[in-house]
Amino acid sequence: MAKIKVLVVDDSAVVRQVNKETLEKEADIEVIAVADPLYAIEKMKLSWPDVIVTDIEMPRMDGITFLKKIMSEHPTPFVVCSSLAEKGAAATMEALAAGALSIITKPKMGVKQFLQESGDDIVSAVRAAARANMRRVTPGASLPPTLRPKLTADAMLAAQAASGVAMANTTDKVIAIGTSTGGTQALEAVLTKLPATTAGIVVVQHMPEKFTAMFAERLNSLCKLEVREAKDGDRVLPGRALIAPGGRHMMLKRSGAQYYVTVADGPVVNRHKPSVDVLFRSVAQIAGRNALGVIMTGMGDDGARGMKEMHDAGAQTVAEDESTCVVFGMPKVAIDMGGVDKIVPLDRIPQEIIAYGR
């Protein structure tokens, strides 16, 4: 099998070298060139990469300008290296809107050590990007899965105090959505089509901390729904979509007939935090047949077991069709496990949500 050809773009020679060494340890990856942004385009004329790993805050040509230029001329999977600082987070949201697929966060200080310790994340992001269907990538993007110990959702749910079992029927309904690589554009496509009367929505999008708040703010400005980053104790209400904060798990709870969320730290589950499985399994336990589960584009299998549990608890379940997925990983595993009632393309998912909430 042909190796994944990677171009590393950064104004720092140290970062270029560390990323090159990290990626070239993998048998399936070849770094064809390293360059600062001014020379990157010349390097690409000699050999076009399958994936570009780039910083976005660079003095001689910023990464946003570089990304937009390449995406307009020859759409190519981008993995963005971004600072966790507020300025870096804002710039990264612009990169996602311009078509970047993934984010690798990095600190302002100790970058070399950080990159060496985060090698699995970088490799995972590159592999996910290389598998992306770029014909499905329009302005918007998603984040890579990370390779960490793969615990199940029991790691979180078993530690949480029970808040009751699912009621046979309630007037309130819950819509739970899970997605990863390619998911930010998919979520925008879905949420912007929903009316303000839509049943309460809870969302896990694999995304690092400090980025989900800005992502929610952007969606809130585009949607009829109220979209916000979830806080512990937030009510799940019609017309509201709660997005799990990066770096924390989100679970559904119930008080009487009212649903709310808890947001908590905990171990990485299915290599993710937040984890779709943690959310979906809590929805199965607490809402049961009063829920709709939607699993969309993403690499890996996070959410598949939770969706099967939702299905077995009587919830309705929907998976995005392969034809519209940027990466047909999570939906495929959910389908293979027998937890999916309907398989529909992305543009039909809003209809399914609206029909369910009536």
C-alpha positions in Angstrom: 0.0 0.0 0.0 1.3 3.5 -0.9 2.5 5.6 2.0 0.7 8.7 3.1 2.7 11.7 1.7 2.9 14.5 4.3 4.1 18.1 4.0 5.0 19.8 7.3 4.7 23.6 7.2 5.9 25.7 10.1 8.1 28.8 10.6 9.9 27.0 13.4 12.8 24.7 12.3 12.5 22.8 15.6 8.8 22.1 15.1 9.4 21.0 11.5 12.1 18.6 12.6 10.2 17.1 15.5 7.1 16.6 13.4 9.1 15.0 10.7 10.9 12.6 13.1 7.6 11.7 14.7 5.8 11.0 11.5 8.6 9.1 9.8 8.7 6.6 12.6 5.5 5.2 11.1 5.8 2.7 8.3 2.8 4.0 6.4 3.8 7.7 6.4 6.4 9.5 4.4 7.3 13.2 5.0 8.0 14.4 1.5 9.1 17.9 2.6 9.3 20.4 5.4 9.2 24.2 4.8 8.0 27.5 6.0 4.9 28.8 4.2 6.7 30.9 1.7 8.6 27.9 0.3 5.9 25.3 0.8 4.1 26.1 -2.4 7.4 25.6 -4.4 8.0 22.3 -2.6 4.4 21.2 -3.5 5.0 21.8 -7.2 7.6 19.0 -7.1 5.4 16.5 -5.3 1.8 17.1 -4.1 1.2 15.8 -0.5 -1.8 13.7 0.6 -1.9 15.7 3.9 -0.5 19.0 5.0 0.4 19.7 8.6 0.6 23.4 9.3 0.8 26.0 11.9 -1.6 29.0 11.5 0.3 31.7 13.4 3.4 32.4 11.3 5.1 35.7 10.7 6.0 35.6 7.0 2.7 34.1 5.7 0.0 33.2 8.1 -1.4 29.7 7.9 -5.0 30.9 7.1 -3.8 32.6 3.9 -1.8 29.5 3.0 -4.7 27.2 3.7 -7.2 29.3 1.8 -4.9 29.4 -1.2 -4.4 25.7 -1.4 -8.1 24.9 -0.7 -9.2 27.2 -3.5 -6.8 25.7 -6.0 -6.3 22.0 -5.1 -8.4 20.9 -2.0 -6.1 18.9 0.2 -6.5 17.5 3.8 -5.1 20.0 6.3 -4.1 19.2 9.9 -3.7 22.4 11.9 -1.3 22.9 14.7 -2.7 25.6 17.0 -2.0 27.3 20.3 -4.4 26.8 23.2 -4.3 30.5 23.8 -7.4 32.6 23.0 -5.9 34.1 19.9 -4.8 30.7 18.6 -8.3 29.3 19.3 -9.9 32.1 17.3 -7.6 31.7 14.4 -8.2 27.9 14.4 -11.9 28.4 14.1 -11.3 30.5 11.0 -9.1 27.6 9.7 -11.9 25.2 10.3 -14.3 27.5 8.4 -11.8 27.6 5.6 -11.8 23.8 5.3 -9.2 22.4 7.7 -10.0 18.9 8.9 -8.2 18.5 12.2 -6.7 20.3 15.2 -3.5 19.5 17.1 -3.2 21.8 20.1 0.2 23.0 21.3 1.3 25.2 24.2 3.2 28.5 23.8 6.1 27.1 25.8 7.8 23.7 25.8 6.6 23.0 22.3 9.3 20.5 21.4 8.6 18.3 24.5 4.9 18.6 23.9 5.1 17.5 20.3 7.3 14.5 21.3 4.8 13.5 23.9 1.8 14.0 21.6 3.2 11.9 18.7 0.2 9.5 18.7 -2.2 12.4 18.3 -0.3 13.8 15.4 0.0 10.4 13.7 -3.7 9.7 14.3 -4.7 13.1 12.9 -2.7 12.5 9.7 -4.1 9.1 9.1 -7.7 10.3 9.6 -7.1 13.2 7.2 -5.6 10.9 4.6 -8.9 8.9 4.6 -11.1 11.9 4.2 -13.4 12.2 1.2 -12.4 15.7 0.1 -15.4 15.9 -2.2 -17.5 16.1 0.9 -15.4 18.9 2.5 -16.9 22.3 2.2 -16.3 25.2 4.6 -16.3 23.6 8.0 -14.3 20.8 9.5 -13.7 18.4 12.3 -11.1 17.0 14.7 -9.0 13.9 14.8 -9.5 11.0 17.2 -6.5 10.5 19.6 -4.7 7.3 20.4 -4.9 6.8 24.1 -5.9 3.8 26.3 -9.3 2.6 25.1 -11.7 2.5 28.0 -15.4 1.9 27.7 -18.1 4.3 28.9 -18.4 2.2 32.1 -15.3 4.2 33.2 -17.6 7.2 33.6 -21.1 5.9 34.0 -20.3 3.5 36.8 -18.8 6.3 38.8 -21.9 8.5 38.5 -24.7 8.5 41.0 -27.8 7.0 39.4 -30.5 9.5 38.7 -33.3 7.1 38.0 -34.2 4.8 35.1 -35.8 5.8 31.9 -39.5 6.8 32.1 -41.9 4.9 29.9 -43.1 8.1 28.3 -42.5 11.8 28.8 -43.6 15.0 27.1 -39.9 16.0 26.8 -37.8 14.3 24.1 -34.1 14.3 23.7 -32.0 14.3 20.5 -28.4 13.0 21.0 -25.9 13.6 18.2 -22.3 12.2 18.0 -19.7 13.0 15.4 -15.9 13.4 14.8 -13.8 13.9 11.7 -15.8 16.0 9.3 -18.3 16.7 12.0 -18.2 20.5 12.4 -19.4 21.0 8.8 -21.9 18.2 9.2 -23.3 19.8 12.5 -23.6 23.1 10.8 -25.5 21.6 7.9 -27.9 19.9 10.3 -28.4 22.5 13.1 -28.9 25.4 10.7 -31.9 23.6 9.2 -33.7 23.1 12.4 -36.6 25.3 13.7 -36.5 26.9 17.2 -39.3 24.5 18.2 -37.0 21.4 17.9 -36.7 19.1 20.9 -33.7 19.6 23.1 -30.4 18.5 21.6 -27.2 17.2 23.2 -24.1 16.9 21.1 -20.6 15.4 21.4 -18.2 16.6 18.7 -14.6 15.4 19.2 -12.8 18.7 19.8 -10.0 19.9 22.2 -10.8 22.1 25.1 -11.0 25.9 24.5 -12.4 25.3 21.0 -15.9 24.1 21.7 -17.0 27.4 23.2 -16.0 29.3 20.1 -17.5 26.6 17.9 -20.8 26.8 19.8 -20.8 30.6 19.5 -20.4 30.4 15.8 -23.2 27.9 15.4 -25.4 30.1 17.7 -24.9 33.0 15.3 -26.1 30.9 12.4 -29.0 28.9 13.9 -32.5 29.5 14.9 -31.8 27.3 17.9 -29.9 28.5 20.9 -26.5 26.7 20.7 -24.0 26.9 23.6 -21.2 25.0 25.2 -22.8 22.8 28.0 -22.3 23.7 31.6 -22.9 21.3 34.5 -26.6 21.3 35.4 -27.9 22.9 32.1 -31.5 22.0 31.3 -32.2 20.1 28.0 -35.0 22.3 26.6 -36.8 22.6 23.2 -35.0 25.1 21.0 -31.6 24.5 22.7 -28.5 22.5 21.6 -25.9 21.8 24.2 -22.4 20.9 23.0 -20.1 19.0 25.3 -17.0 21.0 26.2 -13.7 19.8 24.9 -11.8 17.8 27.5 -14.8 16.9 29.6 -17.6 14.2 29.3 -21.3 15.1 29.1 -24.0 12.8 30.5 -27.8 13.1 30.5 -29.6 13.1 33.9 -33.2 13.4 34.9 -35.0 15.2 37.8 -38.7 14.2 37.7 -39.7 14.5 34.1 -37.1 17.2 33.3 -33.8 16.4 31.6 -30.5 18.1 32.3 -26.8 17.4 31.7 -23.8 16.8 34.0 -20.4 17.8 32.7 -17.5 16.0 34.4 -13.8 15.2 34.1 -12.8 11.6 33.9 -10.6 9.2 31.9 -10.4 9.1 28.2 -13.1 6.8 26.8 -12.7 5.1 23.4 -9.6 7.4 23.0 -11.8 10.5 23.4 -12.9 13.1 26.0 -15.7 14.0 25.4 -16.9 10.5 24.3 -20.0 9.9 22.2 -20.4 6.5 23.9 -20.6 8.2 27.3 -23.3 10.5 26.2 -25.3 7.9 24.2 -25.2 5.3 27.0 -26.4 7.9 29.5 -29.2 8.8 27.1 -30.2 5.1 26.8 -30.3 4.7 30.5 -32.1 8.0 31.3 -34.3 8.8 28.3 -34.8 5.3 26.8 -37.6 5.4 24.1 -37.9 9.2 24.6 -34.7 9.8 22.6 -33.4 10.0 19.1 -29.8 9.1 18.5 -27.9 10.4 15.4 -24.4 9.3 14.5 -22.5 11.1 11.8 -19.2 11.3 10.0 -16.1 10.3 12.0 -13.1 7.9 12.2 -13.1 5.1 14.7 -16.0 3.5 16.6 -16.9 5.9 19.4 -20.6 6.0 19.8 -21.4 2.7 18.1 -21.9 0.7 21.3 -23.9 3.6 22.9 -26.1 3.7 19.8 -26.8 0.0 20.1 -27.7 0.5 23.7 -30.1 3.4 22.8 -31.7 1.2 20.1 -32.1 -1.7 22.6 -33.7 0.7 25.1 -36.4 1.7 22.5 -34.9 4.9 21.1 -35.0 5.7 17.4 -31.6 5.7 15.8 -30.2 7.2 12.6 -26.8 7.0 10.9 -25.3 9.2 8.2 -25.0 7.4 4.9 -21.5 6.7 3.5 -22.2 8.8 0.4 -22.1 12.0 2.4 -19.6 11.1 5.2 -16.1 12.7 5.2 -15.0 9.6 7.0 -17.4 6.6 7.1 -16.1 5.1 10.3 -18.3 5.7 13.3 -21.6 5.2 11.4 -20.3 2.0 9.7 -19.5 0.4 13.0 -22.9 1.4 14.5 -24.6 -0.1 11.5 -22.6 -3.3 11.6 -23.5 -3.6 15.3 -27.2 -3.6 14.5 -28.0 -0.4 16.4 -29.3 1.7 13.5 -32.9 2.0 12.4 -32.4 4.3 9.4 -29.4 5.2 7.2 -29.8 8.6 5.5 -27.6 11.1 3.7 -26.7 14.3 5.6 -29.3 16.5 3.9 -32.1 14.2 5.2 -31.0 14.2 8.8 -32.7 17.5 9.7 -36.0 16.0 8.3 -35.6 13.0 10.6 -35.0 15.2 13.6 -37.9 17.5 12.9 -40.2 14.5 12.2 -39.2 12.9 15.5 -39.8 16.0 17.5 -43.4 16.5 16.4 
